[in-house]
Amino acid sequence: MKHQLLVFASVGIIVFFALLNIDIPSLQGHGLTGQAVEEAESYPVMLNDVVRDFFAVGYVDFPSGGCGDVAASLYDNIFLTPLDATTGFATVGVDRLATVNFVIDRTERLGTLDMMSRSDGGENAVLNVNAEAVVNIPKQSRSTFVVMDLYGTTTDKFYVTKGRFSTPSLDCTFVTRNDQTVCDCKVHSITGIAVAGITSPTPPPEIYEFLQKRAEIGTTVK
């Protein structure tokens, strides 16, 4: 009996060490490959995805040069940031609209996006966004803003033909002419921000003229 137990114990030890020496790279490789594929195929939802789905386009194409480049950078800063929350209303059909409230950067930035698409030719697409960046301080909060309106045509892309954008001290409009961006920008003292419940007033004309002369961004591209 003791001899049989000794034989079984010896066989068990041999099998145990044999299993330790077995290499199973296929199982390990399968697990790592599956994880890599899943990470590559998943990405956070951004406002840019909302725009692409609504207009059924691949991307938004801005005119190059001057205000067109500035507008494109503002778009990237807002629309290519992962969303934390969205809510809103939308219609379906050839002529449709949508209004969406959104939060990005964990409630530090929020805003409203409006979109409209029409079936007729010409400039049949409109995109409007109002975004605020909020700083909370004792007993109150302060916010600054960016407002941007884009108009254009849609095919496989949303081609921006004209637009405008504003910050508390800058107002710009731009159009495309002969594949060039024509800009008209005005710089002024900060307006549109409420302090202690009072919205900052429009600056005196002499201050506006002084700032306008010093504004290089107001140069028109011809």
SVG drawing of the C-alpha trace seen along z (x, -y; Angstrom):
<svg xmlns="http://www.w3.org/2000/svg" viewBox="-38 -109 48 111">
<polyline fill="none" stroke="black" stroke-width="0.4" points="0.0,0.0 2.8,-2.3 4.5,-1.4 1.4,-2.4 1.2,-5.7 4.8,-6.4 4.3,-5.7 1.3,-8.0 3.1,-10.7 6.1,-10.4 3.9,-10.5 2.1,-13.6 5.3,-15.4 6.5,-14.6 3.2,-15.8 3.3,-19.0 6.7,-20.0 5.8,-19.1 2.9,-21.5 5.1,-24.3 7.3,-23.9 4.4,-24.1 4.5,-27.3 1.1,-28.6 1.8,-31.8 -1.3,-31.4 -3.6,-32.0 -1.6,-34.9 -1.3,-36.4 -5.0,-36.1 -5.8,-38.0 -3.4,-40.9 -4.5,-41.1 -8.1,-41.3 -7.5,-44.0 -5.5,-46.0 -8.2,-45.7 -10.9,-46.8 -8.9,-49.9 -8.2,-50.9 -11.9,-50.6 -13.3,-52.5 -12.8,-56.2 -14.6,-59.0 -17.6,-60.7 -17.0,-64.3 -19.1,-67.2 -17.5,-66.7 -19.2,-63.2 -22.5,-64.9 -21.9,-67.3 -20.8,-64.6 -23.9,-62.4 -26.3,-65.3 -25.1,-66.6 -24.1,-63.2 -20.6,-64.4 -17.0,-63.1 -15.6,-66.4 -15.9,-70.2 -13.7,-72.0 -12.6,-75.5 -11.2,-78.0 -7.5,-78.5 -5.8,-81.7 -6.6,-84.5 -9.8,-84.1 -10.5,-80.8 -7.5,-79.3 -8.5,-80.9 -12.1,-79.6 -10.7,-76.1 -8.6,-76.2 -11.5,-77.3 -13.6,-74.5 -10.9,-71.9 -10.6,-73.3 -14.3,-72.8 -15.5,-70.1 -12.5,-67.7 -12.7,-67.4 -14.4,-64.3 -18.0,-64.9 -19.1,-64.4 -22.8,-65.0 -25.3,-66.0 -29.0,-66.6 -31.3,-68.3 -33.9,-68.1 -33.7,-67.1 -35.9,-66.5 -35.5,-64.1 -36.0,-64.4 -34.3,-66.3 -35.0,-69.7 -34.1,-69.2 -32.7,-71.0 -31.1,-70.1 -30.2,-71.9 -27.9,-70.3 -26.6,-71.3 -23.2,-69.9 -20.6,-69.6 -16.9,-69.0 -13.8,-69.1 -15.8,-67.8 -18.2,-70.8 -15.5,-73.4 -16.8,-74.1 -20.3,-74.0 -22.5,-75.4 -25.2,-75.0 -24.9,-73.8 -27.6,-74.5 -27.6,-72.9 -29.8,-73.3 -29.8,-71.6 -32.0,-72.4 -32.7,-70.5 -32.4,-73.4 -29.1,-74.3 -26.6,-77.0 -25.7,-77.5 -27.9,-74.8 -26.1,-74.2 -25.8,-76.3 -23.9,-75.6 -24.0,-77.8 -22.2,-77.2 -22.0,-79.2 -19.4,-77.8 -18.5,-79.1 -15.6,-78.4 -16.5,-78.6 -14.4,-79.3 -16.0,-78.9 -14.8,-81.3 -16.3,-81.8 -20.0,-82.8 -20.0,-83.2 -18.7,-82.0 -17.1,-83.7 -17.2,-82.7 -15.8,-83.7 -17.2,-82.7 -16.8,-81.9 -19.6,-82.3 -19.2,-81.0 -21.6,-80.8 -20.7,-78.8 -22.6,-78.8 -21.8,-76.5 -22.7,-73.7 -22.8,-70.0 -21.8,-67.1 -19.4,-64.6 -18.2,-67.4 -19.4,-70.5 -17.6,-73.2 -17.6,-76.5 -18.2,-79.5 -18.6,-82.2 -18.9,-82.7 -18.2,-84.8 -16.9,-84.3 -16.7,-86.5 -14.9,-86.5 -15.4,-89.1 -13.0,-91.5 -13.0,-90.4 -15.6,-90.2 -14.7,-88.7 -16.5,-87.9 -15.1,-86.1 -16.1,-85.0 -14.4,-83.1 -13.7,-84.9 -11.7,-83.2 -10.4,-80.6 -9.1,-83.3 -10.4,-84.2 -11.5,-87.8 -11.6,-88.9 -13.1,-91.8 -12.2,-91.9 -12.8,-94.5 -11.1,-94.6 -12.7,-96.3 -12.7,-96.3 -14.2,-93.2 -18.0,-93.1 -20.7,-90.6 -19.4,-89.3 -21.4,-89.9 -19.7,-91.1 -21.8,-91.2 -24.9,-90.9 -24.0,-93.8 -22.9,-93.1 -19.9,-95.1 -20.9,-98.1 -19.8,-99.0 -16.5,-100.9 -16.2,-104.6 -15.4,-105.3 -11.9,-106.6 -11.0,-103.3 -12.4,-101.3 -10.3,-103.3 -7.2,-102.9 -7.6,-99.1 -8.6,-98.8 -5.4,-100.5 -3.3,-98.0 -5.2,-94.9 -3.1,-93.0 -5.8,-90.3 -8.0,-92.8 -5.8,-92.7 -7.8,-91.8 -6.4,-89.1 -6.8,-89.9"/>
</svg>
